Amino acid sequence: MNKPYFIAEVGVNFYDTAKVENISPLEAAKRYIKEAKKAGADAVKFQAYKADTIVSKNSPAYWDLDEEPTKTQYDLFKRHDGFNKEEYQQLAEYCKKMDIGFMATPFDFESADFLEELMDIYKISSSDLSNLPFIRYIAKKGKPILLSVGAAFLSEIEEAVRVIKEEGVNDICLMHCVLSYPTKYEDANLNVIKTLRKVFPDLKVGYSDHTLPDETMSILTCAFLYGAEIIEKHFTLDKNLKGNDHYHAGDKIDIERAIRNFEKVCIASGRCEKRVLQCEEMARKQARRSIVVIKDMKKGERIFEKNVMFKRPGTGISPQDIDVLLGKAVNRDITADTVLTWDMFLE
């Protein structure tokens, strides 16, 4: 069992960090990459969009306004759309230097084009699951695709998968997620991971998490146990920052904890074969039971049920052989509480 590929979803959180720390957004983004690498993430993922191409100006918010008070999607996206191809290229180069994977979710055709030479895998947002022309456009590029399937019916997922496969791409990972920020634990619906694995046995299945981090990162651990091969978690340098995705993101400690959990699960999973392990050999001998006489016996006396009891250790004749033993005569004097062995009996 291998631990899941872990993606630290930076998104556009670095803009807020840059503002409070009075550094450039590019410098802040690089800090996110560096800290994600330290935490053990396999990749970082950004979001590439322009407010003017992703949303109409009067689109209402669908997030927790107590945490992110911006009332229109356009106004929120406009605050975080300053990066262009040049900046993402610098981030991709920095990721290569830091030996961590670079990803960015494209939200328009232009970003899908310039990201092609910067990354090996495309991520398609749940929000674009029904945007079949866009999905087809990305699939034509022939790269593996992570397809988030939040807020969707199974029929919509099947249609998107069909479009991708029609363009010859079969390396697809369906990312279960819930399009609610933050997702309540009772809404995480992790059993969908099992459903996706059953309905799409030829595809990979992963999990993109929007729940609040907990002290044990149990939601991510459970997702892994349910079969998620790729796990994505929003990442922040400071969970106390206001706005955007900080309020439901994990920080470096959360990511480290989750990855340790994955490693422990892998170690503990072992093999499917049921056998006696080397570490069990001593306990197998000492904790199992043997047939023991409960009274002194003279040479030639025969064994009857009233003369024996089943006791530890299991180094003598097993209780499962009691029927074979009954009626046999001992070949020596034996004291009470002796563990019986086959060499104590006449042929």
Disulfide bonds with the S-S distance in Angstrom:
none
